[in-house]
């Protein structure tokens, strides 16, 4: 009898150990699969970014001797002054920023950035895109579009094709300047040199290229749908909750809180609601809130990125 009990105990212990081992293996396999999918996605984004940026440079900027801002602009200026290879300058000028990125964001970021920059240099050297147009305005708009799109796709893939952002982040941590201020000062210097070396007209068109590229970059990073976070404080939170989830089909988070001191003095505990909608939906949401409680306290703010949860609008029951 004693031996039977010991056998059952050892068997149960062995079964539990096997279950734990299977769980760890499954977890490790799942983790490996997630990282593999992410690696393939990053590689596809970086490849698309390299070809897009190469197309913008070869088909628009280089034939018309225009430049862009940032490290790409410096490389174009050096190539124009020395008549040297643009591909070599793109790699050399970016190297200090890659090293800075390695210190700031780690080896994988630096490795992917090196591969992306070398890929762009190879693309410019070995792939000869056709010249699309010589119209200066079209070159400024579409050259900036494809160049900014390439940089944006590379950022989506976890790397950069232009090291200016890395320098700007580093300087912003050391000084009172913001990232935007640093990039602006950097580009003012580049375009001033371009106006002196090339011409004022070329510098002005290059500024248009920079604005077109920066707007396209924002579009590719933030996406088509710009999300808005909305915080709602109202004693009629239950009605607003039903409206958001049932009528608008959006997810919502409920916080337990106190209103503090308002127009009617101290208020008891009430639910605080938080939801995320697109910019196109914000007007209808505010209208629905006003219909339920015109005195509701509503806070809205832009959201750069969202992950997880129920972000996409769910289908409503008819």
N, C-alpha and C positions, 0 to 999 in steps of 0.2 A: 504493500500500500504506500509506503514511504517512497519507494523507488518510482511508483507511478506518479506521485505528486511532484517529485523532482523532475521527472521526464516532462510532465505537462508544463511546469514552470520554465524549463529550458527551451521547450518548444515555443511557448508564448514569447519568451525573450528573443529567440531567434527570429520569429515572425515579425516582431516589432522592429528588430534591427534591419531586417530585409525591407520592411515598409519605409523606414527612415532612409535607407540607402537608395531605394527606388525614387523617393521624393527628391533627394538631393540630385540624383542623376537627371530627373525630369526638369528640375529647376535649372541645372547647369545647361541642359540641352535647349531649354526655352531661352535662356539668356544668350546662348551662342547664336541661336536663330535670329533673335531680335537684333543683335549687333551685326550679323551678316547681312540682314535686310537693310539695315541702316548704312552699312559700308557700300552696298550696291547702289543705294539711292544717292549717297554723297558722291560716288564716282560718276553717276549719270549727270548730276547737277553740275559738278565741276567740269565735265567734258562739254556739256551744253554751254556753260559760261565761257569757257575758253574759245569755242568756235564763234559765239556771239560777239565777244570782245574783239576777236581777230577780224571778223567781218566788218565791224564798225571802224576799225583802224585802217584796214587794207582798202575797203571799198569807198570810204568817205574821207577820213581825216588825212591820211598820208598823201594821197594824190593832190589834195588841195592845200597842203602845208599848214593845216590847222592843228592846234594842240588842245589838250584837256587839262583839267586841274590835277593836283596830287602828284604822286610818283610817276604816273604815266605822262603827265605834262612835262615833268623834269626830263624824263627819258627822251621825249619827242624834241625838246629844246636842245639837249646835248647832241642828239643825232643830227639836228639841223645845223648846229654850229660846227661840229667836228666832221660832218659827213660820214660818221661811223655807223655801225650796225645798230639799229634800234633794238633788236633782240638781245644783244649783249648788254646794252644800257639798261633795259628792263630788268635783267637779272641782277646786274651789279648794284644799281640804285636801290633795289628792293632788299638786298641782303642785310643791311643794318636793321631794317624794320622786321625782317623775319627773325633775326636774333632777339630783338626786343619782344616779338610775339612769343617766342619760345620761353622767355623769362616770365612773361605776363600770363600766358594762357596754356602753356604746356607743349610737350613734344609732338602730340598728334596734330594739333593746330599748325605748328610750324612745318611738319612733314607735308601735310595736305597743301599748305600755302606754297611750299617749294615746288611741289609737283604741278600745281596750278600755274605758277609763274613760268616755270620751265615749259609747260605745255603751251602757254600763250606765246612764248618766244619761238618755240618750234613751229607753231601755227603760222606766225608771221613770216618765218624763214622759208618754209616748205610748201605752204598752201597759198596759191595766188588767186585771190578773189577778184572778180571783175569790178571795174570802176562803174558805179551806178549812175552818178550825176556829178556835174561840176557847178550846179547852182549852189551858191554859198548858203542861202537860207535852208535849203533842203539838206545840205551837208551838216549844218549846225544841228538841226532838229533830229534827223535820223541817225547821224553818226553818234550823237549823244545818246539816243535811244538804245542802239545796239550795244554801245560800250557800257552804259549804265545797266542794261539788262544782263550783260555778261558778268559784271561785278556783283549784281544782286543774286544771280544764280550761284556764283561761287560762295557768297556769304551764306546762302541757304545750305550749301554743301559743307559748311564748317571751315571755310578758308577765305582768303582775300586775294584779289589780283592787284590791289593797290594798298601799299603799306601806310598810307596817310592816316587811316582810322586807328591803327595801332599806336602811332605816335601821338595822336590826339588824345586817346584814352590815357596813355602814360602821363602826358603833360597835365591833363585835367586832375589826375590824382596828386600831382606834386604842386600845382598852383591853384589859383582861384578861377582860372579860365575854364569854361565849359568845353566839351568836345566840339560843338558847333563853332564856338569862337576860335578855337585853335585851327580847325580846318579852313575857316574863312580867312584868317591871317595868313596861313600857309599859301592859299590860292591867290590872295591879293599880291603877294610877293611874286608868284610865278607869272601871273598875267601882266604885272608891271614890267618884268624882264622881257616877256614876249612882246609887249608894246615897243620896248626900246630896240630889241634885236630884229624882230620881224617888221611889224607895223601896227599902228593903233587900230586900224580896221581889222586886221587878223586877230588881235587881242580881243576886240569886242565880239567878233564871231565866236572866238574860243570860249568866251564867257557864256554865250548862248549854249554852246556844246556842254559846258559844265552844268548849267541849270537843267538842261534836258536830261543829262545823265543822272543827276542827283534825284530828279523827280521819278525817273524810271527805276532807279535803285530803291527808292522808298516804296514804289508800287510792287516790285518783286519781293521785297522783304515783308511788307505788311499785308500784301494780298489785296484782292479786289474788295473784299468786305472788311471795312474798318469797324471793329467792335467797340461798343460803348458800354461801360459799366454804370449801372443805375442803382443807387441806394435810396430806399423809400421808407420814411418814418411816418406812420399814420395809425390812429386808433382803429381805422377800418382795414387793418392789414389782412384780415381773412378774406374780405371781398376782393381786395387787390390781388391777393395770392391766387384766388380762383380765376380772376380775369387773365393774369399772366400765363398761368398753366393751361387753362381751358380755351380761352379765346385767342391768345397770341401763340400758344403752343411752345412757350419758352420754359426752360428750366429755371429754378429759383432756389435761393438759399435763405433760410430763416435764422435770424439771430435773436436770442432773448436779451432784452436790454431795457434801460430806463430812459425816458425822454428828457429828464432834467427839468429845466425851467423854460416854459414857453409863454405864449400870449395869455393862456388861462392859468398860469401858475404852475405848480408842480404837478406832474402827471404820473400815474401808476406805471407798472411794468407793461411793456407792449412788445410785440414782435417787430423786428427791423428786417426788411426784405432787401435782398440783393439779387439782381439779374443782369444778364449780358445780352444785348440786342445789337443789331447792325444799325448803322447811321440812318438807313432808309426807314427803319422801324421806330425810331425814337419819337417822331412826331405823333404817330398813332398811339404809342404807349402813354405819352404825356396827356393826350386827349382823353384816353380811357381813365387815367388816374384822376384827372380833373372832374370827370363825370361821377366818380365815386366819392372823392374827397378833395374839393378845391383847395383846402388848406394843408394838404399833405406836404411834408418837407422832402424834396427830391434833390438828390445830388447826382450829377452825371460827369463822367470823365472818360477820356480816351484810353483804350487798352491796346498796347502794341502787339501782344501775343497771348493766345489762350491755348491751353492743353487740357485734355481730359474733360470729364463732365459732359453735360448735354448742351453743346454749343450750337450745333445745327438745329434748326427748327424742326420739331417733330410733327408728323402728320396729324391733323386734327380729326376727331371722330365726327362723322356727319349724322 
